Amino acid sequence: MYLDSAKKVEIFEKYGENAQDTGSVESQVALFTYRIQHLTEHLKQNHKDFGTARALTKMVGRRRKLLKYLYNKDITRYRALIKALGLRK
């Protein structure tokens, strides 16, 4: 599987306050970004997988909502997260 518990803990340690910080906006956005990148690569190989395409679209929307929340709440944390993840905003 592409996302095991060890990889999740690594993402949460890097972007959250600690390994158990699964609820912070930064850690959730980082996890969504990792999953979006994986699904994008999958869809490059399997362009007719419409279920995955729909899941990818929904995931991008969820990430966008979280980023909008963070933008409105704390602009400095938003800018730091965008820079760390390499997103284009």
PDB file of N, CA, C and O in Angstrom:
ATOM      1  N   MET A   1       0.839  -1.178   0.000  1.00  0.00           N
ATOM      2  CA  MET A   1       0.000   0.000   0.000  1.00  0.00           C
ATOM      3  C   MET A   1       0.883   1.240   0.000  1.00  0.00           C
ATOM      4  O   MET A   1       1.950   1.244   0.613  1.00  0.00           O
ATOM      5  N   TYR A   2       0.453   2.269  -0.668  1.00  0.00           N
ATOM      6  CA  TYR A   2       1.267   3.465  -0.821  1.00  0.00           C
ATOM      7  C   TYR A   2       1.329   4.306   0.440  1.00  0.00           C
ATOM      8  O   TYR A   2       2.280   5.069   0.613  1.00  0.00           O
ATOM      9  N   LEU A   3       0.356   4.195   1.319  1.00  0.00           N
ATOM     10  CA  LEU A   3       0.310   5.025   2.520  1.00  0.00           C
ATOM     11  C   LEU A   3       0.112   4.134   3.737  1.00  0.00           C
ATOM     12  O   LEU A   3      -1.018   3.799   4.092  1.00  0.00           O
ATOM     13  N   ASP A   4       1.199   3.756   4.366  1.00  0.00           N
ATOM     14  CA  ASP A   4       1.097   2.954   5.572  1.00  0.00           C
ATOM     15  C   ASP A   4       1.200   3.850   6.803  1.00  0.00           C
ATOM     16  O   ASP A   4       1.400   5.059   6.683  1.00  0.00           O
ATOM     17  N   SER A   5       1.066   3.261   7.968  1.00  0.00           N
ATOM     18  CA  SER A   5       1.029   4.063   9.189  1.00  0.00           C
ATOM     19  C   SER A   5       2.367   4.752   9.452  1.00  0.00           C
ATOM     20  O   SER A   5       2.395   5.842  10.025  1.00  0.00           O
ATOM     21  N   ALA A   6       3.459   4.142   9.048  1.00  0.00           N
ATOM     22  CA  ALA A   6       4.762   4.770   9.258  1.00  0.00           C
ATOM     23  C   ALA A   6       4.885   6.053   8.432  1.00  0.00           C
ATOM     24  O   ALA A   6       5.440   7.045   8.907  1.00  0.00           O
ATOM     25  N   LYS A   7       4.375   6.038   7.216  1.00  0.00           N
ATOM     26  CA  LYS A   7       4.428   7.230   6.367  1.00  0.00           C
ATOM     27  C   LYS A   7       3.539   8.335   6.946  1.00  0.00           C
ATOM     28  O   LYS A   7       3.905   9.510   6.913  1.00  0.00           O
ATOM     29  N   LYS A   8       2.375   7.956   7.475  1.00  0.00           N
ATOM     30  CA  LYS A   8       1.496   8.950   8.099  1.00  0.00           C
ATOM     31  C   LYS A   8       2.178   9.603   9.296  1.00  0.00           C
ATOM     32  O   LYS A   8       2.122  10.821   9.460  1.00  0.00           O
ATOM     33  N   VAL A   9       2.822   8.788  10.135  1.00  0.00           N
ATOM     34  CA  VAL A   9       3.511   9.324  11.307  1.00  0.00           C
ATOM     35  C   VAL A   9       4.620  10.276  10.866  1.00  0.00           C
ATOM     36  O   VAL A   9       4.828  11.320  11.484  1.00  0.00           O
ATOM     37  N   GLU A  10       5.329   9.918   9.802  1.00  0.00           N
ATOM     38  CA  GLU A  10       6.387  10.786   9.279  1.00  0.00           C
ATOM     39  C   GLU A  10       5.824  12.132   8.821  1.00  0.00           C
ATOM     40  O   GLU A  10       6.412  13.177   9.099  1.00  0.00           O
ATOM     41  N   ILE A  11       4.692  12.112   8.123  1.00  0.00           N
ATOM     42  CA  ILE A  11       4.064  13.353   7.661  1.00  0.00           C
ATOM     43  C   ILE A  11       3.596  14.193   8.850  1.00  0.00           C
ATOM     44  O   ILE A  11       3.790  15.409   8.868  1.00  0.00           O
ATOM     45  N   PHE A  12       2.979  13.546   9.841  1.00  0.00           N
ATOM     46  CA  PHE A  12       2.474  14.279  10.998  1.00  0.00           C
ATOM     47  C   PHE A  12       3.619  14.851  11.836  1.00  0.00           C
ATOM     48  O   PHE A  12       3.479  15.937  12.399  1.00  0.00           O
ATOM     49  N   GLU A  13       4.753  14.138  11.931  1.00  0.00           N
ATOM     50  CA  GLU A  13       5.894  14.668  12.667  1.00  0.00           C
ATOM     51  C   GLU A  13       6.482  15.885  11.955  1.00  0.00           C
ATOM     52  O   GLU A  13       6.893  16.851  12.598  1.00  0.00           O
ATOM     53  N   LYS A  14       6.517  15.831  10.631  1.00  0.00           N
ATOM     54  CA  LYS A  14       7.143  16.912   9.874  1.00  0.00           C
ATOM     55  C   LYS A  14       6.290  18.180   9.866  1.00  0.00           C
ATOM     56  O   LYS A  14       6.821  19.279  10.021  1.00  0.00           O
ATOM     57  N   TYR A  15       4.989  18.041   9.689  1.00  0.00           N
ATOM     58  CA  TYR A  15       4.130  19.207   9.519  1.00  0.00           C
ATOM     59  C   TYR A  15       3.283  19.534  10.747  1.00  0.00           C
ATOM     60  O   TYR A  15       2.802  20.661  10.865  1.00  0.00           O
ATOM     61  N   GLY A  16       3.089  18.602  11.650  1.00  0.00           N
ATOM     62  CA  GLY A  16       2.339  18.867  12.872  1.00  0.00           C
ATOM     63  C   GLY A  16       3.285  19.196  14.014  1.00  0.00           C
ATOM     64  O   GLY A  16       4.493  19.325  13.816  1.00  0.00           O
ATOM     65  N   GLU A  17       2.736  19.328  15.193  1.00  0.00           N
ATOM     66  CA  GLU A  17       3.577  19.608  16.357  1.00  0.00           C
ATOM     67  C   GLU A  17       4.297  18.358  16.832  1.00  0.00           C
ATOM     68  O   GLU A  17       5.435  18.433  17.294  1.00  0.00           O
ATOM     69  N   ASN A  18       3.632  17.191  16.720  1.00  0.00           N
ATOM     70  CA  ASN A  18       4.251  15.915  17.070  1.00  0.00           C
ATOM     71  C   ASN A  18       3.584  14.812  16.243  1.00  0.00           C
ATOM     72  O   ASN A  18       2.763  15.098  15.372  1.00  0.00           O
ATOM     73  N   ALA A  19       3.934  13.563  16.512  1.00  0.00           N
ATOM     74  CA  ALA A  19       3.427  12.456  15.702  1.00  0.00           C
ATOM     75  C   ALA A  19       1.931  12.220  15.919  1.00  0.00           C
ATOM     76  O   ALA A  19       1.259  11.678  15.042  1.00  0.00           O
ATOM     77  N   GLN A  20       1.412  12.616  17.066  1.00  0.00           N
ATOM     78  CA  GLN A  20      -0.013  12.413  17.348  1.00  0.00           C
ATOM     79  C   GLN A  20      -0.866  13.608  16.940  1.00  0.00           C
ATOM     80  O   GLN A  20      -2.076  13.599  17.165  1.00  0.00           O
ATOM     81  N   ASP A  21      -0.279  14.610  16.360  1.00  0.00           N
ATOM     82  CA  ASP A  21      -1.002  15.819  15.959  1.00  0.00           C
ATOM     83  C   ASP A  21      -1.643  15.600  14.586  1.00  0.00           C
ATOM     84  O   ASP A  21      -1.167  16.107  13.570  1.00  0.00           O
ATOM     85  N   THR A  22      -2.729  14.834  14.586  1.00  0.00           N
ATOM     86  CA  THR A  22      -3.382  14.503  13.321  1.00  0.00           C
ATOM     87  C   THR A  22      -4.476  15.489  12.962  1.00  0.00           C
ATOM     88  O   THR A  22      -4.996  15.443  11.847  1.00  0.00           O
ATOM     89  N   GLY A  23      -4.836  16.366  13.861  1.00  0.00           N
ATOM     90  CA  GLY A  23      -5.964  17.249  13.630  1.00  0.00           C
ATOM     91  C   GLY A  23      -5.607  18.647  13.173  1.00  0.00           C
ATOM     92  O   GLY A  23      -6.486  19.405  12.765  1.00  0.00           O
ATOM     93  N   SER A  24      -4.337  19.003  13.233  1.00  0.00           N
ATOM     94  CA  SER A  24      -3.980  20.360  12.838  1.00  0.00           C
ATOM     95  C   SER A  24      -4.162  20.538  11.336  1.00  0.00           C
ATOM     96  O   SER A  24      -4.070  19.580  10.568  1.00  0.00           O
ATOM     97  N   VAL A  25      -4.415  21.752  10.938  1.00  0.00           N
ATOM     98  CA  VAL A  25      -4.663  22.047   9.529  1.00  0.00           C
ATOM     99  C   VAL A  25      -3.434  21.717   8.691  1.00  0.00           C
ATOM    100  O   VAL A  25      -3.553  21.175   7.592  1.00  0.00           O
ATOM    101  N   GLU A  26      -2.257  22.044   9.210  1.00  0.00           N
ATOM    102  CA  GLU A  26      -1.029  21.794   8.458  1.00  0.00           C
ATOM    103  C   GLU A  26      -0.833  20.315   8.170  1.00  0.00           C
ATOM    104  O   GLU A  26      -0.489  19.938   7.050  1.00  0.00           O
ATOM    105  N   SER A  27      -1.050  19.473   9.179  1.00  0.00           N
ATOM    106  CA  SER A  27      -0.851  18.044   8.975  1.00  0.00           C
ATOM    107  C   SER A  27      -1.901  17.461   8.043  1.00  0.00           C
ATOM    108  O   SER A  27      -1.589  16.574   7.248  1.00  0.00           O
ATOM    109  N   GLN A  28      -3.137  17.936   8.122  1.00  0.00           N
ATOM    110  CA  GLN A  28      -4.183  17.443   7.228  1.00  0.00           C
ATOM    111  C   GLN A  28      -3.905  17.850   5.785  1.00  0.00           C
ATOM    112  O   GLN A  28      -4.083  17.044   4.872  1.00  0.00           O
ATOM    113  N   VAL A  29      -3.473  19.085   5.571  1.00  0.00           N
ATOM    114  CA  VAL A  29      -3.170  19.544   4.220  1.00  0.00           C
ATOM    115  C   VAL A  29      -1.978  18.776   3.661  1.00  0.00           C
ATOM    116  O   VAL A  29      -1.965  18.430   2.480  1.00  0.00           O
ATOM    117  N   ALA A  30      -0.987  18.508   4.489  1.00  0.00           N
ATOM    118  CA  ALA A  30       0.187  17.749   4.036  1.00  0.00           C
ATOM    119  C   ALA A  30      -0.215  16.325   3.644  1.00  0.00           C
ATOM    120  O   ALA A  30       0.275  15.795   2.648  1.00  0.00           O
ATOM    121  N   LEU A  31      -1.097  15.711   4.416  1.00  0.00           N
ATOM    122  CA  LEU A  31      -1.560  14.364   4.083  1.00  0.00           C
ATOM    123  C   LEU A  31      -2.371  14.369   2.789  1.00  0.00           C
ATOM    124  O   LEU A  31      -2.195  13.494   1.941  1.00  0.00           O
ATOM    125  N   PHE A  32      -3.256  15.349   2.637  1.00  0.00           N
ATOM    126  CA  PHE A  32      -4.024  15.457   1.392  1.00  0.00           C
ATOM    127  C   PHE A  32      -3.086  15.665   0.192  1.00  0.00           C
ATOM    128  O   PHE A  32      -3.306  15.091  -0.874  1.00  0.00           O
ATOM    129  N   THR A  33      -2.054  16.477   0.367  1.00  0.00           N
ATOM    130  CA  THR A  33      -1.118  16.739  -0.723  1.00  0.00           C
ATOM    131  C   THR A  33      -0.399  15.465  -1.129  1.00  0.00           C
ATOM    132  O   THR A  33      -0.224  15.205  -2.319  1.00  0.00           O
ATOM    133  N   TYR A  34       0.020  14.668  -0.155  1.00  0.00           N
ATOM    134  CA  TYR A  34       0.691  13.402  -0.466  1.00  0.00           C
ATOM    135  C   TYR A  34      -0.247  12.472  -1.231  1.00  0.00           C
ATOM    136  O   TYR A  34       0.147  11.861  -2.225  1.00  0.00           O
ATOM    137  N   ARG A  35      -1.489  12.370  -0.760  1.00  0.00           N
ATOM    138  CA  ARG A  35      -2.458  11.493  -1.420  1.00  0.00           C
ATOM    139  C   ARG A  35      -2.812  12.001  -2.821  1.00  0.00           C
ATOM    140  O   ARG A  35      -2.985  11.203  -3.743  1.00  0.00           O
ATOM    141  N   ILE A  36      -2.919  13.311  -2.983  1.00  0.00           N
ATOM    142  CA  ILE A  36      -3.233  13.895  -4.292  1.00  0.00           C
ATOM    143  C   ILE A  36      -2.104  13.608  -5.276  1.00  0.00           C
ATOM    144  O   ILE A  36      -2.361  13.278  -6.434  1.00  0.00           O
ATOM    145  N   GLN A  37      -0.870  13.729  -4.829  1.00  0.00           N
ATOM    146  CA  GLN A  37       0.257  13.437  -5.711  1.00  0.00           C
ATOM    147  C   GLN A  37       0.250  11.980  -6.152  1.00  0.00           C
ATOM    148  O   GLN A  37       0.536  11.674  -7.309  1.00  0.00           O
ATOM    149  N   HIS A  38      -0.078  11.082  -5.225  1.00  0.00           N
ATOM    150  CA  HIS A  38      -0.119   9.663  -5.576  1.00  0.00           C
ATOM    151  C   HIS A  38      -1.242   9.374  -6.578  1.00  0.00           C
ATOM    152  O   HIS A  38      -1.030   8.652  -7.552  1.00  0.00           O
ATOM    153  N   LEU A  39      -2.418   9.926  -6.347  1.00  0.00           N
ATOM    154  CA  LEU A  39      -3.542   9.692  -7.261  1.00  0.00           C
ATOM    155  C   LEU A  39      -3.297  10.316  -8.623  1.00  0.00           C
ATOM    156  O   LEU A  39      -3.751   9.781  -9.635  1.00  0.00           O
ATOM    157  N   THR A  40      -2.594  11.430  -8.669  1.00  0.00           N
ATOM    158  CA  THR A  40      -2.266  12.058  -9.947  1.00  0.00           C
ATOM    159  C   THR A  40      -1.371  11.145 -10.774  1.00  0.00           C
ATOM    160  O   THR A  40      -1.573  10.989 -11.978  1.00  0.00           O
ATOM    161  N   GLU A  41      -0.385  10.547 -10.125  1.00  0.00           N
ATOM    162  CA  GLU A  41       0.486   9.599 -10.832  1.00  0.00           C
ATOM    163  C   GLU A  41      -0.294   8.369 -11.296  1.00  0.00           C
ATOM    164  O   GLU A  41      -0.057   7.850 -12.387  1.00  0.00           O
ATOM    165  N   HIS A  42      -1.223   7.909 -10.463  1.00  0.00           N
ATOM    166  CA  HIS A  42      -2.052   6.759 -10.838  1.00  0.00           C
ATOM    167  C   HIS A  42      -2.899   7.076 -12.069  1.00  0.00           C
ATOM    168  O   HIS A  42      -3.045   6.242 -12.962  1.00  0.00           O
ATOM    169  N   LEU A  43      -3.450   8.277 -12.107  1.00  0.00           N
ATOM    170  CA  LEU A  43      -4.319   8.644 -13.231  1.00  0.00           C
ATOM    171  C   LEU A  43      -3.541   8.884 -14.521  1.00  0.00           C
ATOM    172  O   LEU A  43      -4.113   8.800 -15.607  1.00  0.00           O
ATOM    173  N   LYS A  44      -2.250   9.180 -14.420  1.00  0.00           N
ATOM    174  CA  LYS A  44      -1.449   9.296 -15.634  1.00  0.00           C
ATOM    175  C   LYS A  44      -1.330   7.944 -16.334  1.00  0.00           C
ATOM    176  O   LYS A  44      -1.263   7.876 -17.561  1.00  0.00           O
ATOM    177  N   GLN A  45      -1.305   6.875 -15.547  1.00  0.00           N
ATOM    178  CA  GLN A  45      -1.214   5.529 -16.115  1.00  0.00           C
ATOM    179  C   GLN A  45      -2.590   4.967 -16.471  1.00  0.00           C
ATOM    180  O   GLN A  45      -2.722   4.227 -17.446  1.00  0.00           O
ATOM    181  N   ASN A  46      -3.611   5.312 -15.693  1.00  0.00           N
ATOM    182  CA  ASN A  46      -4.953   4.746 -15.840  1.00  0.00           C
ATOM    183  C   ASN A  46      -5.955   5.862 -16.065  1.00  0.00           C
ATOM    184  O   ASN A  46      -6.718   6.204 -15.162  1.00  0.00           O
ATOM    185  N   HIS A  47      -5.960   6.428 -17.247  1.00  0.00           N
ATOM    186  CA  HIS A  47      -6.775   7.607 -17.508  1.00  0.00           C
ATOM    187  C   HIS A  47      -8.275   7.325 -17.557  1.00  0.00           C
ATOM    188  O   HIS A  47      -9.071   8.264 -17.529  1.00  0.00           O
ATOM    189  N   LYS A  48      -8.677   6.063 -17.629  1.00  0.00           N
ATOM    190  CA  LYS A  48     -10.100   5.751 -17.648  1.00  0.00           C
ATOM    191  C   LYS A  48     -10.662   5.381 -16.270  1.00  0.00           C
ATOM    192  O   LYS A  48     -11.807   4.940 -16.165  1.00  0.00           O
ATOM    193  N   ASP A  49      -9.882   5.554 -15.245  1.00  0.00           N
ATOM    194  CA  ASP A  49     -10.318   5.239 -13.886  1.00  0.00           C
ATOM    195  C   ASP A  49     -11.116   6.421 -13.342  1.00  0.00           C
ATOM    196  O   ASP A  49     -10.575   7.295 -12.666  1.00  0.00           O
ATOM    197  N   PHE A  50     -12.396   6.430 -13.645  1.00  0.00           N
ATOM    198  CA  PHE A  50     -13.232   7.589 -13.318  1.00  0.00           C
ATOM    199  C   PHE A  50     -13.539   7.690 -11.833  1.00  0.00           C
ATOM    200  O   PHE A  50     -13.744   8.794 -11.328  1.00  0.00           O
ATOM    201  N   GLY A  51     -13.576   6.577 -11.125  1.00  0.00           N
ATOM    202  CA  GLY A  51     -13.789   6.621  -9.681  1.00  0.00           C
ATOM    203  C   GLY A  51     -12.647   7.319  -8.968  1.00  0.00           C
ATOM    204  O   GLY A  51     -12.866   8.121  -8.060  1.00  0.00           O
ATOM    205  N   THR A  52     -11.441   7.012  -9.380  1.00  0.00           N
ATOM    206  CA  THR A  52     -10.276   7.673  -8.803  1.00  0.00           C
ATOM    207  C   THR A  52     -10.240   9.142  -9.187  1.00  0.00           C
ATOM    208  O   THR A  52      -9.836   9.983  -8.384  1.00  0.00           O
ATOM    209  N   ALA A  53     -10.655   9.458 -10.400  1.00  0.00           N
ATOM    210  CA  ALA A  53     -10.685  10.860 -10.827  1.00  0.00           C
ATOM    211  C   ALA A  53     -11.660  11.659  -9.969  1.00  0.00           C
ATOM    212  O   ALA A  53     -11.381  12.801  -9.604  1.00  0.00           O
ATOM    213  N   ARG A  54     -12.788  11.063  -9.654  1.00  0.00           N
ATOM    214  CA  ARG A  54     -13.765  11.751  -8.808  1.00  0.00           C
ATOM    215  C   ARG A  54     -13.231  11.922  -7.393  1.00  0.00           C
ATOM    216  O   ARG A  54     -13.406  12.977  -6.784  1.00  0.00           O
ATOM    217  N   ALA A  55     -12.581  10.887  -6.870  1.00  0.00           N
ATOM    218  CA  ALA A  55     -12.002  10.980  -5.530  1.00  0.00           C
ATOM    219  C   ALA A  55     -10.918  12.046  -5.482  1.00  0.00           C
ATOM    220  O   ALA A  55     -10.790  12.764  -4.490  1.00  0.00           O
ATOM    221  N   LEU A  56     -10.144  12.149  -6.545  1.00  0.00           N
ATOM    222  CA  LEU A  56      -9.103  13.169  -6.619  1.00  0.00           C
ATOM    223  C   LEU A  56      -9.706  14.568  -6.608  1.00  0.00           C
ATOM    224  O   LEU A  56      -9.203  15.459  -5.924  1.00  0.00           O
ATOM    225  N   THR A  57     -10.775  14.762  -7.359  1.00  0.00           N
ATOM    226  CA  THR A  57     -11.444  16.060  -7.405  1.00  0.00           C
ATOM    227  C   THR A  57     -11.989  16.446  -6.033  1.00  0.00           C
ATOM    228  O   THR A  57     -11.868  17.598  -5.617  1.00  0.00           O
ATOM    229  N   LYS A  58     -12.589  15.484  -5.331  1.00  0.00           N
ATOM    230  CA  LYS A  58     -13.117  15.758  -3.998  1.00  0.00           C
ATOM    231  C   LYS A  58     -12.004  16.080  -3.011  1.00  0.00           C
ATOM    232  O   LYS A  58     -12.156  16.949  -2.153  1.00  0.00           O
ATOM    233  N   MET A  59     -10.884  15.373  -3.139  1.00  0.00           N
ATOM    234  CA  MET A  59      -9.759  15.598  -2.242  1.00  0.00           C
ATOM    235  C   MET A  59      -9.142  16.978  -2.457  1.00  0.00           C
ATOM    236  O   MET A  59      -8.762  17.647  -1.496  1.00  0.00           O
ATOM    237  N   VAL A  60      -9.043  17.396  -3.702  1.00  0.00           N
ATOM    238  CA  VAL A  60      -8.521  18.729  -4.000  1.00  0.00           C
ATOM    239  C   VAL A  60      -9.441  19.795  -3.410  1.00  0.00           C
ATOM    240  O   VAL A  60      -8.969  20.811  -2.900  1.00  0.00           O
ATOM    241  N   GLY A  61     -10.733  19.571  -3.476  1.00  0.00           N
ATOM    242  CA  GLY A  61     -11.693  20.510  -2.892  1.00  0.00           C
ATOM    243  C   GLY A  61     -11.564  20.596  -1.384  1.00  0.00           C
ATOM    244  O   GLY A  61     -11.641  21.686  -0.816  1.00  0.00           O
ATOM    245  N   ARG A  62     -11.367  19.452  -0.725  1.00  0.00           N
ATOM    246  CA  ARG A  62     -11.192  19.461   0.725  1.00  0.00           C
ATOM    247  C   ARG A  62      -9.919  20.203   1.114  1.00  0.00           C
ATOM    248  O   ARG A  62      -9.908  20.976   2.072  1.00  0.00           O
ATOM    249  N   ARG A  63      -8.839  19.959   0.355  1.00  0.00           N
ATOM    250  CA  ARG A  63      -7.585  20.649   0.641  1.00  0.00           C
ATOM    251  C   ARG A  63      -7.742  22.153   0.438  1.00  0.00           C
ATOM    252  O   ARG A  63      -7.218  22.948   1.219  1.00  0.00           O
ATOM    253  N   ARG A  64      -8.463  22.541  -0.614  1.00  0.00           N
ATOM    254  CA  ARG A  64      -8.684  23.965  -0.883  1.00  0.00           C
ATOM    255  C   ARG A  64      -9.454  24.619   0.255  1.00  0.00           C
ATOM    256  O   ARG A  64      -9.143  25.744   0.646  1.00  0.00           O
ATOM    257  N   LYS A  65     -10.459  23.923   0.793  1.00  0.00           N
ATOM    258  CA  LYS A  65     -11.227  24.477   1.916  1.00  0.00           C
ATOM    259  C   LYS A  65     -10.353  24.648   3.154  1.00  0.00           C
ATOM    260  O   LYS A  65     -10.449  25.658   3.851  1.00  0.00           O
ATOM    261  N   LEU A  66      -9.503  23.666   3.428  1.00  0.00           N
ATOM    262  CA  LEU A  66      -8.615  23.780   4.583  1.00  0.00           C
ATOM    263  C   LEU A  66      -7.619  24.926   4.401  1.00  0.00           C
ATOM    264  O   LEU A  66      -7.330  25.661   5.344  1.00  0.00           O
ATOM    265  N   LEU A  67      -7.101  25.070   3.187  1.00  0.00           N
ATOM    266  CA  LEU A  67      -6.168  26.161   2.930  1.00  0.00           C
ATOM    267  C   LEU A  67      -6.852  27.519   3.042  1.00  0.00           C
ATOM    268  O   LEU A  67      -6.247  28.477   3.523  1.00  0.00           O
ATOM    269  N   LYS A  68      -8.096  27.612   2.607  1.00  0.00           N
ATOM    270  CA  LYS A  68      -8.844  28.861   2.735  1.00  0.00           C
ATOM    271  C   LYS A  68      -9.079  29.200   4.208  1.00  0.00           C
ATOM    272  O   LYS A  68      -8.981  30.359   4.608  1.00  0.00           O
ATOM    273  N   TYR A  69      -9.390  28.174   5.011  1.00  0.00           N
ATOM    274  CA  TYR A  69      -9.562  28.374   6.440  1.00  0.00           C
ATOM    275  C   TYR A  69      -8.277  28.894   7.070  1.00  0.00           C
ATOM    276  O   TYR A  69      -8.300  29.840   7.858  1.00  0.00           O
ATOM    277  N   LEU A  70      -7.159  28.270   6.720  1.00  0.00           N
ATOM    278  CA  LEU A  70      -5.875  28.681   7.285  1.00  0.00           C
ATOM    279  C   LEU A  70      -5.499  30.088   6.825  1.00  0.00           C
ATOM    280  O   LEU A  70      -4.936  30.864   7.597  1.00  0.00           O
ATOM    281  N   TYR A  71      -5.806  30.416   5.581  1.00  0.00           N
ATOM    282  CA  TYR A  71      -5.537  31.750   5.043  1.00  0.00           C
ATOM    283  C   TYR A  71      -6.286  32.814   5.845  1.00  0.00           C
ATOM    284  O   TYR A  71      -5.726  33.861   6.171  1.00  0.00           O
ATOM    285  N   ASN A  72      -7.546  32.543   6.157  1.00  0.00           N
ATOM    286  CA  ASN A  72      -8.354  33.503   6.907  1.00  0.00           C
ATOM    287  C   ASN A  72      -7.973  33.563   8.377  1.00  0.00           C
ATOM    288  O   ASN A  72      -8.137  34.603   9.015  1.00  0.00           O
ATOM    289  N   LYS A  73      -7.468  32.466   8.921  1.00  0.00           N
ATOM    290  CA  LYS A  73      -7.154  32.416  10.344  1.00  0.00           C
ATOM    291  C   LYS A  73      -5.759  32.961  10.650  1.00  0.00           C
ATOM    292  O   LYS A  73      -5.599  33.768  11.566  1.00  0.00           O
ATOM    293  N   ASP A  74      -4.744  32.525   9.889  1.00  0.00           N
ATOM    294  CA  ASP A  74      -3.370  32.949  10.168  1.00  0.00           C
ATOM    295  C   ASP A  74      -2.570  32.923   8.867  1.00  0.00           C
ATOM    296  O   ASP A  74      -2.167  31.858   8.399  1.00  0.00           O
ATOM    297  N   ILE A  75      -2.348  34.087   8.296  1.00  0.00           N
ATOM    298  CA  ILE A  75      -1.725  34.202   6.978  1.00  0.00           C
ATOM    299  C   ILE A  75      -0.267  33.749   6.998  1.00  0.00           C
ATOM    300  O   ILE A  75       0.223  33.230   5.994  1.00  0.00           O
ATOM    301  N   THR A  76       0.435  33.933   8.111  1.00  0.00           N
ATOM    302  CA  THR A  76       1.847  33.529   8.155  1.00  0.00           C
ATOM    303  C   THR A  76       1.986  32.011   8.144  1.00  0.00           C
ATOM    304  O   THR A  76       2.862  31.476   7.464  1.00  0.00           O
ATOM    305  N   ARG A  77       1.134  31.313   8.886  1.00  0.00           N
ATOM    306  CA  ARG A  77       1.152  29.838   8.852  1.00  0.00           C
ATOM    307  C   ARG A  77       0.777  29.338   7.465  1.00  0.00           C
ATOM    308  O   ARG A  77       1.339  28.354   6.985  1.00  0.00           O
ATOM    309  N   TYR A  78      -0.175  30.014   6.817  1.00  0.00           N
ATOM    310  CA  TYR A  78      -0.582  29.650   5.460  1.00  0.00           C
ATOM    311  C   TYR A  78       0.593  29.765   4.494  1.00  0.00           C
ATOM    312  O   TYR A  78       0.863  28.845   3.722  1.00  0.00           O
ATOM    313  N   ARG A  79       1.285  30.892   4.540  1.00  0.00           N
ATOM    314  CA  ARG A  79       2.405  31.109   3.617  1.00  0.00           C
ATOM    315  C   ARG A  79       3.542  30.127   3.868  1.00  0.00           C
ATOM    316  O   ARG A  79       4.178  29.655   2.925  1.00  0.00           O
ATOM    317  N   ALA A  80       3.800  29.817   5.141  1.00  0.00           N
ATOM    318  CA  ALA A  80       4.850  28.851   5.470  1.00  0.00           C
ATOM    319  C   ALA A  80       4.491  27.454   4.953  1.00  0.00           C
ATOM    320  O   ALA A  80       5.351  26.731   4.448  1.00  0.00           O
ATOM    321  N   LEU A  81       3.224  27.085   5.085  1.00  0.00           N
ATOM    322  CA  LEU A  81       2.785  25.759   4.626  1.00  0.00           C
ATOM    323  C   LEU A  81       2.840  25.655   3.111  1.00  0.00           C
ATOM    324  O   LEU A  81       3.286  24.640   2.575  1.00  0.00           O
ATOM    325  N   ILE A  82       2.396  26.682   2.422  1.00  0.00           N
ATOM    326  CA  ILE A  82       2.428  26.687   0.958  1.00  0.00           C
ATOM    327  C   ILE A  82       3.870  26.550   0.465  1.00  0.00           C
ATOM    328  O   ILE A  82       4.142  25.822  -0.490  1.00  0.00           O
ATOM    329  N   LYS A  83       4.781  27.252   1.120  1.00  0.00           N
ATOM    330  CA  LYS A  83       6.179  27.194   0.710  1.00  0.00           C
ATOM    331  C   LYS A  83       6.777  25.813   1.003  1.00  0.00           C
ATOM    332  O   LYS A  83       7.528  25.275   0.190  1.00  0.00           O
ATOM    333  N   ALA A  84       6.439  25.242   2.168  1.00  0.00           N
ATOM    334  CA  ALA A  84       6.996  23.943   2.552  1.00  0.00           C
ATOM    335  C   ALA A  84       6.493  22.828   1.639  1.00  0.00           C
ATOM    336  O   ALA A  84       7.246  21.910   1.313  1.00  0.00           O
ATOM    337  N   LEU A  85       5.235  22.898   1.227  1.00  0.00           N
ATOM    338  CA  LEU A  85       4.664  21.844   0.387  1.00  0.00           C
ATOM    339  C   LEU A  85       4.936  22.072  -1.090  1.00  0.00           C
ATOM    340  O   LEU A  85       4.778  21.156  -1.897  1.00  0.00           O
ATOM    341  N   GLY A  86       5.341  23.274  -1.450  1.00  0.00           N
ATOM    342  CA  GLY A  86       5.617  23.551  -2.847  1.00  0.00           C
ATOM    343  C   GLY A  86       4.368  23.746  -3.677  1.00  0.00           C
ATOM    344  O   GLY A  86       4.366  23.473  -4.877  1.00  0.00           O
ATOM    345  N   LEU A  87       3.307  24.214  -3.047  1.00  0.00           N
ATOM    346  CA  LEU A  87       2.084  24.516  -3.781  1.00  0.00           C
ATOM    347  C   LEU A  87       2.241  25.862  -4.461  1.00  0.00           C
ATOM    348  O   LEU A  87       3.085  26.661  -4.055  1.00  0.00           O
ATOM    349  N   ARG A  88       1.467  26.123  -5.463  1.00  0.00           N
ATOM    350  CA  ARG A  88       1.748  27.262  -6.334  1.00  0.00           C
ATOM    351  C   ARG A  88       1.203  28.589  -5.869  1.00  0.00           C
ATOM    352  O   ARG A  88       1.446  29.599  -6.530  1.00  0.00           O
ATOM    353  N   LYS A  89       0.476  28.643  -4.763  1.00  0.00           N
ATOM    354  CA  LYS A  89      -0.049  29.917  -4.317  1.00  0.00           C
ATOM    355  C   LYS A  89       0.994  30.721  -3.583  1.00  0.00           C
ATOM    356  O   LYS A  89       0.714  31.833  -3.135  1.00  0.00           O
TER     357      LYS A  89
END
